[in-house]
Amino acid sequence: MSNRSGELVIGGSVSRIASELRRGEYFAGLFILGCVSGLTSRIIQSVNRLGWADALFSTFEISLIIWISCIAGIFLIRRDRTIGVSSLELGLGAGFVALVILPVGPLSWIAVTGLSLYILVSTDVPTSRRGAFILLATTVPMLWSRMLFHFFANLILGMDASLISWLLGTHRTGTLVEFADSSGQLVIMTGCSSLANVSLAFLCWITVSQLVDHKKTVHDFFWCLLACVSVVAVNVTRISILGLSQWHYATFHGRWGDAVANIIILSLIVGISVLGVRRELFQRI
């Protein structure tokens, strides 16, 4: 009897606490755990592969866009001042924590995906929906585009190789492209794929447009497509320069060359996204 009474007291306390919780703070806390776990997994991998100095220089191989998108999504979700969390959402939170408690990247981003979808279908609070949309888009470069690449790597790299061989005017065999001076062959590796940058362009557009509460128009597809095409053009041009000769490859291939290319790509992605939402942005300014 006493055990039963204790269970009722504990259950009543949990229900009371849940009924007093702010939904924004509750879900923001869960997303913080999920993003930290997912990013920590990538940080550990980067440090193990590059060492602390090079990993830090490359922001742990995590784009600045991803860092900002995680913060922006959580910020918007936290703005929900609605009081009360249901028992279903408490259970959902427990399951979420179970998935992200260890820094296993794929599990963390799967959990973030599921929680984002739940918020999108269960709430009509605009800021929560916008934040969930950003965090859902963040999982694309962090998980789903990588899974897509895993299954279609040869096709995706082959498309990059075709564009590069066309620019160089040389022969291509699979992912091997002949140097312009016929001094050897350039191998298009996983890290050279344009897919990662395309997913970042998509994420940047979603983040910027949701942050300023951009009203959808028929021109949105054009701006998003322009950002994606621009990063493919920069990536393919960069690799084509490496493919001019062995000297060009030795001179421009490395962390400094990659840093310059990444800065150009980042500038284009952000610049085009800002142009696409300039009306709402200037109204806020």
ZIGI-V26352 format. One record per residue. N is the residue number from 1. PHI is phi in degrees with one decimal (none if undefined). D_LAST is the distance of its C-alpha to the last C-alpha in whole Angstrom. Layout:
n | phi | d_last
N | PHI | D_LAST
N | PHI | D_LAST
This chain:
n | phi | d_last
1 | none | 64
2 | -65.8 | 62
3 | -62.8 | 60
4 | -62.2 | 59
5 | -65.5 | 58
6 | -63.3 | 56
7 | -63.5 | 54
8 | -64.8 | 53
9 | -65.0 | 52
10 | -63.3 | 50
11 | -62.1 | 49
12 | -65.6 | 48
13 | -66.3 | 46
14 | -62.5 | 44
15 | -63.5 | 43
16 | -66.3 | 42
17 | -62.8 | 40
18 | -62.1 | 38
19 | -70.2 | 38
20 | -101.9 | 36
21 | -71.8 | 34
22 | -83.2 | 30
23 | -59.8 | 29
24 | -61.0 | 26
25 | -68.2 | 28
26 | -63.1 | 31
27 | -71.7 | 29
28 | -62.2 | 27
29 | -61.9 | 30
30 | -63.6 | 32
31 | -65.9 | 29
32 | -60.8 | 29
33 | -60.2 | 32
34 | -64.6 | 32
35 | -67.9 | 30
36 | -61.3 | 31
37 | -63.5 | 35
38 | -65.7 | 34
39 | -70.9 | 32
40 | -61.5 | 35
41 | -58.5 | 37
42 | -67.7 | 36
43 | -62.1 | 35
44 | -60.5 | 39
45 | -61.9 | 40
46 | -65.1 | 38
47 | -65.5 | 40
48 | -63.3 | 43
49 | -84.6 | 43
50 | -110.4 | 41
51 | 89.2 | 42
52 | -60.9 | 39
53 | -63.6 | 38
54 | -68.1 | 38
55 | -64.6 | 36
56 | -66.4 | 33
57 | -60.5 | 33
58 | -94.1 | 32
59 | 49.1 | 30
60 | 58.1 | 33
61 | 59.1 | 32
62 | -118.2 | 29
63 | -60.8 | 26
64 | -57.7 | 23
65 | -61.9 | 22
66 | -68.0 | 24
67 | -57.1 | 23
68 | -66.3 | 20
69 | -64.1 | 21
70 | -61.0 | 23
71 | -64.4 | 21
72 | -64.1 | 18
73 | -63.0 | 21
74 | -66.0 | 22
75 | -59.2 | 19
76 | -67.1 | 19
77 | -65.4 | 22
78 | -65.7 | 23
79 | -73.8 | 20
80 | -72.0 | 23
81 | -97.5 | 25
82 | -61.2 | 28
83 | -96.5 | 31
84 | 111.5 | 34
85 | -121.7 | 35
86 | -77.3 | 38
87 | -63.1 | 41
88 | -60.8 | 41
89 | -71.2 | 37
90 | -64.6 | 39
91 | -64.2 | 42
92 | -61.8 | 39
93 | -64.0 | 37
94 | -63.7 | 41
95 | -64.7 | 41
96 | -61.4 | 38
97 | -61.8 | 39
98 | -60.7 | 42
99 | -78.2 | 40
100 | -103.4 | 38
101 | -63.4 | 40
102 | -107.0 | 41
103 | -74.8 | 39
104 | -106.1 | 40
105 | -46.9 | 37
106 | -57.2 | 38
107 | -63.9 | 39
108 | -63.6 | 36
109 | -75.2 | 34
110 | -64.8 | 36
111 | -64.2 | 36
112 | -63.7 | 32
113 | -60.0 | 32
114 | -62.6 | 35
115 | -67.7 | 32
116 | -63.0 | 29
117 | -63.9 | 31
118 | -61.3 | 33
119 | -64.0 | 29
120 | -62.8 | 28
121 | -96.0 | 32
122 | -111.7 | 32
123 | -128.9 | 29
124 | -114.3 | 27
125 | -77.2 | 24
126 | -55.8 | 21
127 | -65.8 | 19
128 | -65.0 | 23
129 | -65.0 | 23
130 | -65.0 | 20
131 | -65.1 | 21
132 | -64.4 | 25
133 | -64.7 | 24
134 | -63.7 | 22
135 | -67.6 | 25
136 | -63.9 | 27
137 | -65.3 | 26
138 | -64.3 | 26
139 | -70.8 | 30
140 | -64.8 | 30
141 | -70.4 | 30
142 | -81.7 | 32
143 | -140.1 | 35
144 | -69.9 | 35
145 | -67.5 | 34
146 | -67.6 | 37
147 | -66.3 | 39
148 | -61.0 | 39
149 | -63.9 | 40
150 | -58.6 | 43
151 | -86.0 | 44
152 | -125.3 | 44
153 | -58.2 | 43
154 | -62.8 | 46
155 | -66.0 | 44
156 | -66.2 | 41
157 | -67.3 | 42
158 | -64.4 | 44
159 | -65.9 | 42
160 | -60.9 | 40
161 | -62.8 | 43
162 | -63.6 | 44
163 | -64.4 | 41
164 | -67.3 | 42
165 | -65.3 | 45
166 | -66.2 | 44
167 | -66.6 | 42
168 | -80.5 | 45
169 | 71.3 | 48
170 | -120.9 | 50
171 | -82.5 | 52
172 | -123.6 | 50
173 | -129.7 | 52
174 | 65.1 | 50
175 | -103.2 | 47
176 | -102.4 | 49
177 | -121.0 | 48
178 | -70.5 | 51
179 | -61.1 | 49
180 | -61.7 | 49
181 | -96.1 | 52
182 | 59.7 | 54
183 | -91.9 | 54
184 | 159.9 | 54
185 | -128.2 | 51
186 | -99.1 | 48
187 | -95.4 | 47
188 | -86.5 | 44
189 | -91.6 | 43
190 | -56.2 | 41
191 | -66.4 | 38
192 | -89.8 | 38
193 | -64.2 | 37
194 | -79.9 | 34
195 | -60.0 | 34
196 | -60.7 | 32
197 | -71.0 | 29
198 | -64.6 | 29
199 | -66.2 | 28
200 | -70.3 | 26
201 | -62.5 | 24
202 | -60.6 | 24
203 | -63.6 | 23
204 | -62.2 | 20
205 | -60.8 | 19
206 | -61.5 | 20
207 | -63.8 | 18
208 | -63.9 | 14
209 | -67.0 | 15
210 | -76.3 | 16
211 | -63.7 | 13
212 | -94.2 | 11
213 | 55.5 | 14
214 | -66.5 | 14
215 | -81.4 | 17
216 | -61.4 | 20
217 | -136.5 | 21
218 | -69.3 | 24
219 | -86.0 | 22
220 | -61.0 | 21
221 | -59.9 | 25
222 | -61.9 | 24
223 | -64.9 | 21
224 | -65.1 | 23
225 | -64.0 | 26
226 | -61.2 | 25
227 | -62.9 | 23
228 | -65.2 | 27
229 | -64.5 | 29
230 | -63.9 | 27
231 | -72.9 | 28
232 | -64.0 | 32
233 | -62.1 | 32
234 | -66.4 | 31
235 | -63.4 | 33
236 | -66.7 | 36
237 | -63.4 | 36
238 | -60.2 | 36
239 | -68.3 | 39
240 | -64.4 | 41
241 | -63.9 | 40
242 | -61.9 | 42
243 | -85.5 | 45
244 | -67.9 | 46
245 | -168.1 | 48
246 | -62.3 | 49
247 | -65.4 | 48
248 | -61.9 | 45
249 | -64.3 | 45
250 | -66.4 | 46
251 | -79.0 | 43
252 | -105.0 | 40
253 | -90.8 | 41
254 | 153.9 | 40
255 | -68.6 | 37
256 | -71.9 | 35
257 | -63.2 | 35
258 | -64.4 | 34
259 | -63.4 | 31
260 | -63.2 | 30
261 | -62.4 | 30
262 | -66.1 | 28
263 | -65.3 | 25
264 | -63.3 | 26
265 | -63.2 | 25
266 | -61.2 | 23
267 | -63.4 | 21
268 | -66.1 | 22
269 | -60.6 | 21
270 | -67.4 | 17
271 | -60.9 | 17
272 | -67.4 | 18
273 | -63.3 | 16
274 | -65.4 | 13
275 | -60.4 | 14
276 | -67.7 | 16
277 | -116.5 | 12
278 | -58.3 | 10
279 | -62.9 | 10
280 | -67.0 | 9
281 | -64.0 | 6
282 | -69.3 | 5
283 | -65.9 | 5
284 | -72.6 | 4
285 | -70.1 | 0
